[in-house]
Amino acid sequence: MKINFFILLMSITTQTFSQIKYPETKKVSQQDNYFGTIVKDPYRWLEDDNSEETKAWVKEENVVTENYLSQIPFREKAKAQLKSMWNYTRYGSPFKEGDYYYFYKNDGLQNQPVLYRQKGLDAEPEVFIDPNKMSKDGTAAIGVPSFSKTNKYAVYLEAQAGSDWEVAHVMNVADKSLLKDELKFIKFSGTSWKGDEGFYYSRYPEPGIKEKLTVQNQNHKVYFHKIGTPQNEDVLIYEDKEHPLRVIGAWLTEDEHFLIVTKSEGTSGSEIWVKDMQDQSPKNDFVLLVKGFDTESSVIDNDGDKILVRTNADAPNYKVVLIDPKNAARENWETVIPQRKELLESVGTAGGKLFLTYLQDASSRVYQTDYKGYHAQQIELPGIGTAGGFSAHKKDKELFYSYTSFDHPASIYRYDIETGSSKLFRKSEAKINADNYQTLQSFCISKDGTKVPMFITYKKGLKLDGNNPVLMYGYGGFNIALTPGFSISNAFFLEQGGVFVEVNLRGGSEYGEEWHKEGMLQNKQNVFNDFIAAAQFLIDKKYTNPSKLAMRGGSNGGLLVGAVMTQRPDLFKVAIPQVGVMDMLRYHLFTIGWAWATEYGRSDKKEDFENLIKYSPLQNLKPGVKYPATLITTADHDDRVVPAHSFKFAATLQADNDGSNPTLIRIETKAGHGAGKPTDKQIDEEADIWSFVMYNLGMDFR
């Protein structure tokens, strides 16, 4: 008797689904009145991540998820293969401080990259900072240190378990010993040195222990810390008492001529104040350089007594202007680099030159000019991809930049600033043959006629028979561009015969501020329409069909997945919303959520509420609907998008599940929004995600 393997697989899958017994999550009678509309919130109690009841629910959910994943026959094989592919040496681009070159390196499976230094590029490297020794479980992570003027000291920020909260440590550079200086309660801050005397940084007031991962962050302030003194003696440099919901940062220009203070009320819009540090008069104070908050502006550097600024004021694709702080009215700005049709994504400085990175259809184009915008020359890149790292000191004669693409693991190039020539410095050691893959850029037409780009990557020889497993990835928000980049995790899926598609949705910055505005606030639905149109394009072009189509996104991308699966559940077989913003009516009440109101709007404003309620994933789940097989991921230390979003979404989806597809939530412990996650946790999570995706798309393990 001949057995149809596909039918057998489906019967096994159905049996497994029917055996899933979700936790019985209690409901409460909580409801809220939004301008006459009553909205029920029966799982409000899950917002309290400190309660024993919530902790018990988390354990129960993880047991259910583990039980399901453990039944996938190739889960351990997937994990072993991912671990093998992951195990290659990875380098960061070197940067020079004093007599040393510094660079990050991960030997392969180290939980955190190690910072090395060496005198000269041919010298033997030595360990400078090893974060793997800061915690037993590898969950301590550090940022890039900043060095004092003579390189006597270095300060680095340490985060534990994925939290946004950081602690500053100060080192003697010569012998790598730690000073007693230790600064706490730092968040959303860099450090900027004044000579060897001390440094500027930003912090919040001390939060309560139990509420530090959920309480709304208010009253960000800039302080100056003098080396050798306790934190309680730090000098308050800048605060905004009238506006507690602002993020404030400060840094000195390289020549220490100006102290720059930037303020933001959200993720869009900025205001810039400057103080002339060479003016010793008692009346010297900060002056307004760029008024907020209707434009996005950032200081590049000073050119003598004037300041170079990248801005989208009257230039949606950005331009570079020169501003005199003593005469800073916009009509007095001098244009140095005019706006082009391509987005001016960033401006770096090195060797007394400007490095302008443009995006052309989401791919990097880089030019070097002087501070007046003259003598432009294009830096030749290997192909269509993403280049970054064009920054060094004014005295430096060289810099190191990286280049990557979907089928090109990150390589590092050494660039001679005077000659404009690049040489390959380090090639990736990834254990893949990039020649086996190809990437093409296609465009679909969204609901309103907008042309939306996407990158499609697959192994050569793909047949367009409408039956290929495809995973779509998107973000679509916060003025963030998705550009080509290599991922060892995605390479695993490609090796399994999958197709990876990255969609450049509105809301990002791929085509400048207009592209961003078309995907924010009242226009947010455009983002979901773009993604749906891209999915339909892939089906129409015979790449795949709805039973072979998966989608994935994190944070704002998790919102994307949640919104699309509620609007078009028929279009996808699998959904992976990660650390997503799922409750659009309450997101602004936690940690830094208030800052996203510039992107989303707030439910306490009638017009915004009427828009948010239309697409908020949590409030748009409906009983009896056949939603895609869903694996929600979050983490217990995520204080960016608090896990309550995912908790409530999972509880609602499980309660309303029609039983045909699994609805699971994977809750990582001692991890946060994503940054600094240890390698072993990354591999475990990716193995679970890909196993879930492949199993539910009916893929065989290769």
N, C-alpha and C positions, 0 to 999 in steps of 0.2 A: 504494500500500500504506500503510495507516494504522499509525503507530508509537505504541505505548503509551509515553509519556514516563517514567512511573514505572518500568516494567520496564527501560527503557534506563538510567535513573539507577542502578538497583540493579545492573545488569550492570557499569557503570563502577565503582561502588563496590566490588563484589566483586573486580574485576580489580585495583583499586588495593590492596586489602587483601592479595591474594595476592602482590603484588610487595614487600610489606614484609619486609625481611630484618633481623631484630633482631641486635644484637651478640651474639656467643657469649660469654656471661658465665661465667667459670670457677666451678666449685664446689669447696669445700674440705670436709674431713671433720669440721668442727666440730660438736659436739653437746654438750648440757648436760643434766644430771640434775636435774630439779625434783621432789624428794620421790618418787623412783621412776619418774617419767615422763621418758623420753628425748625431747628436742626437738632436732631438727636445725636448724642455722643455716649453710647452705652458702655464704651470701654475707656472712659476718661481715667479710671483708676490705674490704668497701665502707664500713665504719664509719671507716676511716682516710682522711679527706678530704685529707690531705697527701701521700699516696703517689702516685707517678707513675702507677701502675697504675689507681688510682681516677680520676685526672684524665683519663687516656686514655679510660676507659670513659665518663665524662661527655661528652667531645667526640664520641665515637661515637654515643651516645644522642641528643645534640642534632642531629647530622647526619641521623639517621633521622627524627626528629620534624620537622625543617625540610623534609625531602624530602616527607613526607606532607602537611604543611600547605600547601606551595607548590603542590600539585596541586588544592587546593580552588579552584574557578573564581572565587569571589567574595571570596576572602580580602583582596585589596587594596582592593576596593570597601568591604568592611566596615571596614577600617582607616581609609579616607578618611572614611567617614561618622562613625565614632566620633570621629575627630580634629575634624571639623567641629562635632559636637554638644558635644564637650569644651571647645571654644574659646569660653568665655564668662567674664566677670569674676566671681570668687567672693570674698566677704568673710567674715571672721570677726567675731564680736561685739566691739565696742570695750570696753576696760577702762581705768579712769583710774588713773594714778600721778602724784602731784604735780600739775603744771600741764598735763600732757599726757594726751590720749586716745591709746591704742595700739590697733592693729588689724592683722590679717593680711589680705593681699590677693594673689590670683593673677590676673594679667591674662588668663589663659585657658590658655596652653600652657607657662607657666613650670614648670620642673621642681619647684621648691619655692615655697611661698607666702612673700611678703616681709613683714616686720614694719615698719609705718609708724607715725608719730606726728604729732600736730597739736595746737596750742594752741587749744582751743575747737573745737566741732564744725563751724564754718564756715571755719576756717582752712585754708590750703593744706597738705596732708600732705607729710611728708618721709620718706625712707627711714631707718629706724633700724638694722635688720639685714637684710642680703640674703644668705641662705645659698647662693644660686645662684653667688655669687662665691667660695665656699669650696672648690669642686672643679670641675674641668673638665667632668666628666660629669654633674653635677647630683645626685650621690648623697650629698652632705652635707646633713644635716637638723638642725634645732634645736628645742628645747623652748621653752615660754613662759618668758621671763626672770622672775626674782624681783628685786625692787627693795629697796634698803636703806631704813632708816627715814626718812631725809630725802630719799630719791631721788637721792642723790649717786652711787651705784653701781648697776649691774645685773649679775647673773650669769646666763649661759645655758649650757645643756649641748648639746654638738655630738656627733652620731653619724655615723659614716662607713659607707657601703655597706650600710646596713640592720642593722648589728650592734647588740646591746643595750649594748655598751661605749660609754661617753661620756667626753668631756673637757669640763671646766668652764673658761669664759673670763669674765673680769671687765672691765666697761666703765665709763668715766667717762660718766655720762648726759649731762652738759652738752655735751661736744664729740664724743661717740661714739668716743673713742679707747680702745684696748685697753691694760689694764695688763699687766705682765709675769706676773701670777699665772696659772698654768695647772695644773689639777689633773687627774690621770689615774686610770685603773682604777676609774671610777665605774660603777655598775650598779644598777638598781632603786632610784633615789634621787631626791629632790627637793633643793632648797636652801632654807634658812630663815635670814634675817638676824637678827643681834643688833645693833640700832642701825645705825651705819655701820662698826662695828668689823670685822665679819667674818660668816661664815655657817657653819651646820651642814650636813653632807652625809654620805652613806654610801658606802663603797667596799670592794672586796675586795683581798686581797694581789695583788701584781703577778703575772700569769700568764705562762707561757712563750709565746713568739711563735707557735710551731707549734701549741700546744694550746689557745690562748685561745678558739677557737670551739667546742671540744668538751669541755674539761675540766670536771669537776664544780665548781660554784661553792660555796666554803666560807668560813666566817669573815668574814661581813659585819660591819663595824664602823662606828660613828658617830664622826666627827671634827669639830673646829672649826678653820676656816681663818681666820687673821687676815690682813687685807688687807696686801699688801706683803711677805709672808714666803714662803719656799719651802715646797712641800708637805711636805717631810720634817720640818718644824717644826710641822706641824698637831698639835693636841692631841687625844689619844684621849679621847672622852667616854663611850662605852658599848660594851661587848662582852660576849659570852656564851661564854666559853671552853669550858664544859661541853656546849654545844649548837652545834657548828659549822654545822649545817644549819638555820639560821634566817635570815630576812630581817629586818633591823632598820632602822628609820627614825626621824628626829627632826625636830621643828619647834616653834617658839615660838608661843604664842598672840599675837594681834595687839597686845595691851598688854604683851607680854613678861613677864607674870606667871608663866607656867608653861612649862617645857620638857617637851614630850610625847615619849615614846619608845614606839613600837609594835613589837611582835615577832610574827612568824608562823612556823609550822612548815610551812606549805603554803599552798594557795590558799583554804583554809577555816580559820576559827578565828584568834583574835588575842589578844594580851595587851598591856595598856597600863600603863606606868609614868610617873610624873610627878615633876618636881622644882620646888619653889617657888623661883623665881629672886629673889624679894624677901627671902628668908631668908638672911642673911649669916653665920649661925653656922657654925662649922667642922664640925659634925655633920650639916649639911644634906645630904641625899642623895636619890636617887630612892626613891619609895614606890610600892607596887603599887596601882593604881587598879582595874583589871579583871583578874582572874586568867584565864589561858589554859588550854586552847585550845578549850574546848567551846562557846564562843559567838563571835559576830561582833560586835565593838563598835568604834566610832570616835568620837574626840573632835570635837565640833562647835565649841565655843568655851568660854571660861570666863565665868561670871557672877559677878564679884567673886572671892571666895575659893573658890568651888565650880565644878565643871566639868560642862558639858552633854555628854551622850553619847548617840549613837544606838546601840541595842543590840537583839539578838534574844534576850537572856536572858529566859526565860519569856515570850517574845513572838515567835513565828515570823515575824510580819509586821512586826516592829520597833516600837519605841517610843522616846521621848526621856526620859531620866532626868537628874536633877541629883545629882552625887556630891560629897561633902565628902572631899577627899584625906586628911584627918586622921581620918576615920571611914568608911572606904570599903567596909566589909562590905556585901554585897548587900542584907541586910535593912534597911539604912539608906538605900538609894537612894530618892529622891523622884521619883515619876512626874510629868513635865511634860506630855508628849503621850502619851496611852494608845494601845495597839495598836488598829488598826481592822481590818476585814475585808479591806481593800485593802493591798497592800504599800507600806510607807513606803520608797521607793527611795533617797531622798537628802534631806539637810537642808543648805541653804545659809544664809549670813548676809550681810546688807547693811543699812546704815543703822540698826543696832541691832535688826533684826528677823530672825525665822526664816522661811525659805522651804521649805515641806514639799512634796516631789514624791512623789505616790502613783501607783501603777500600777493602773488599772482595766481588766481584760482587755487588758493590755499597752499601754495608752494613758495618756498623762500627765494628771494632775490636780494643780494647784499651788495651795497656800494660803499666805497670809502671816499670821504671828502675832507677838506679842512674845515675849521670852525666858521668860515665865511660861506661855506657851501660850494666852494670852487674845487677844481682839480678832481672831479669825480672819476672813479674807476670801478668797474664791476669786478667782484670777486667770483672767480669761476668755481662753481660747485659741481659735484659729480653727476647730478641729474635732478629729477623732480623729487624734492624731498624737503626736509626741515634742517636748517642750520642754526646754531646758536652758540653763544659764549663770546661774543665780540666785545670784550672788555678787558682793560689792563690799566696800569698806571701811566701817567703822562710821560714819565721818563723811560718807559719800556720801549724796546725796539721790535718786539714780537708779541704775539698772542696765540692762544690755542683755541680752536673752535671745533665743535662736533657737527657731524652730518649723519642723518639717518633717513630711511624711508621704510615703507611696509616690507619690502623685500631686500632691505639693505641694513643689517645691524649697525649700530652706532660706531663710527670711526672718528678718530681725532686727527686734526690737521694742524700743522705748525705754520703760522702765517708771518711773513716778513713785512712789517708795516711800511718800510721805505721802498722796497721793490714791488710790493703787491703780489708776491708769489706764495703759493701754498704747496706744502709737501705733506704726504701722508706720514703721520707720526706714530699712530697705533691703529692697527686693524683689529676688528672684533674677532674674538676667538669662539664665537657661537658655533655649535656643532650642527650647522645646517648648510645646505647647498643653495645659496640664493639664486643660482641659475635655474633652479627648478620652479621658481615662482614668477608670476608676472602681475603687474598692477596696471589697471587702466582707469582713466577718469571718464565718467559718464554723467549725463545731466537728465533729470526728470522734470516734468512740469507739474507744479503744485496746483492746488485747487483754484487759486486766484490768478494762475497764469505765470507765476514766478518760476524762473529757471533755477533749479537747485542741484548743486554738484554732489557727486559721491565718488569715492575711491573703491574699486572692486579688486580684491587680491585673491589669487587661487593658484593651484599647481597647474603648470602647463599641460595642455591636452584635455582641458575641461570640455565636456559635451553639454551643449545647451539643449537639454532634453526635458527641462522643467522638473527635474527630479533630484537636484543637488541640495544637500543640506547647507543652509545659509544662515549666518549670524549677522544681524545688523546692529551697529553701534552708533549712538548719537549723544549729543549734549544739548546744544541749542539754547544758550543763555549766558548772561553775565559778561557779554562782550568777549568771550573766550573762543578762540579759533581752534578747530580740530585740524591739525596738519599731519602729513605722513610721518609715521614713526614705527620702528620695529618693536615687536613684543614677542618674547619667547613663548608666552602663553598662547598668543594667537597662532604662532608658528605650529604649535602642537595641533590645533584644530585644522590648520591647512594640511598637515601631514596625514590627518585622518580623512582627507578628502573633502573637508569643508571649504566654504567660500566666506571670506570676511569682508564686510562692507561697512565703510565709515561714511556717514552722511553729514554734509556741511550745512546744517540747518540754520534758518534765520534765528536771531537771538545771539549768535556768535559774532565775531568780528571779521570774518573772512573777507567781507566786502565793505568794511568800514562801519561808521556809526549808523547809517541808514539801515543797513542789514541788521544791526543790533536792534534798533528801534522797532523794526517790523516783526520782532519776535518777543517783545516785552509788554508788560502791562495789558492794555486792552487788545493788543495784537498777539497775545501768547498763543492763541489757538492756531496761528500760522505755523508755529513750530511743529505741532502735532500733525497738521495737514501736510507739511513737508515730508515728515517721516512716513506717513501713510502713503503718500504719492510715490516715495522711493520704493516702498514695499511692493506696490502695484506695478511699478516699472520692472522690478526684478522678476515678478511673476509673468508679466506680458512678454518680456524678452527671453523667457524660457530658462532663466537661471534656476528657478525653484517653483514651488507651489506652497499654499498655506500649511500643508501638513509637514513641510520640511523647512519652515521658516521660524527662526528664533530672533529675539531682540534682547539687548542688554544695555544698561546705562547706570551710572552712579551719580548720587547727589542730585543736582538738577537733572541729570540724565536718568536718575531713578524716578523722578517726577514724570519725565517723558515716557518711560515705559509704563508707569502706572496709568497715565492719562490715555495712552494709545490702547492699552489692553482693555480699558473700560469703554472706549469709544468704538473700537473695531476688534472685538474678541475673536471674530471669525477669520481674521487675516493672519494670525500667528498661532503656531503650535506651542511655543515655549516663550516665557517671559522671565527675565532676570532683573528685577529692580533692586539696585544696591544702594544702601544708605540714602534712600530717597526721601524727598520732601513730599509726603503723602497727605498731610492734613493742611491744606492751604488756608484754612480759617484760623488756625492757632499757631502757625509756625513762628510768628513774630514775638511770641511770649517767652521764648526760651533762648538762652545764651546770646549768640550774635544774630539770631534770626531777624531781629528788627532791621538789620542792615540790608536785608533782601527786599524790603518794601519798595525800593526804587525800581526793582525789577518786576515784582509781582503786584504791588499794591497791598492794601491791608483790609481785612474784613470789617474793621470798625469804620470804614468809609463806604457809604451805600453803593456808589458806582463800582468800587473795587469788589465789594462783596458779590454783587450781581454778576460780575465777570468770573471771580474765583470759584463760586459755587457750580459753575457750568463745567469746569474741568478738574476740580480737586479730586484726585483718585479715591480717597477715602469715602467721600460723600456720593460718589457716582457708581459704587458697586451695587448691583441689583440682585436680589434672590433669583435662583433658578437659571441664571445665565451660564452658559458653558464657556468659562474663561480658559485661557491657555494654561498648560502646566506651568506652575509658578514656583520659583525658588527665590524668596526674599532674603537678602543678606544685610546684616547690621552688626554693630559691636557695642559692648556695654560701656566703653569709654569714649564713645562718639559724642563730644560736646560741641560739634559743629551742627550736624543735623541729628538731634537727640533721637535715640532709638525708639521713643514712643511713637514716632511716625510709622515705623515699620511694624511695631507691636500691634497698634490698632488696625492697621491695614490687613495684617495677617489674620487677626482674630475675626474681623468682619468677613474676609474672603473665605475663611474656613467655615464660618457659620452659614454662609450663603452658597457654599459649594454644591454643585449638582452631582458631585461624585465621580464624574468622568475623567477628570484630570487632577493630579496631586497639587496641593497648595501647602507649601512648606516654608518655614523660616529658619535660617541658619544664623545663630547669634554667637559671634565670636567673643571670647573673654579676653580681657587685658589687651584690647585693641581699640582703635578709634576710627576716624573718618577715612583713614587709608594711609596717610603719610607715616613713614617710619615703621610700617608693619614688618615684623621679622620674616626672613626668608622662609622659615619652616611653616609659618602660618599662611604665607602667600601660596606656597605650593599646595598645602592642604586645601585651602579655599578654592584655588583654581582647579584642582583635581575633582572636587565635589561639583563645582559648577559645570565643568565640561562633561563629567559623567552624567549629570542630570540632563544636560542639553542633548548629548548623543543618544542616551537611552530613550528619551521622549521623542527624538526625531527618527528613531528606528535605525540608527547607524550601528554598523559592526565595528569592533575595535581592530585596527590594523597593526 
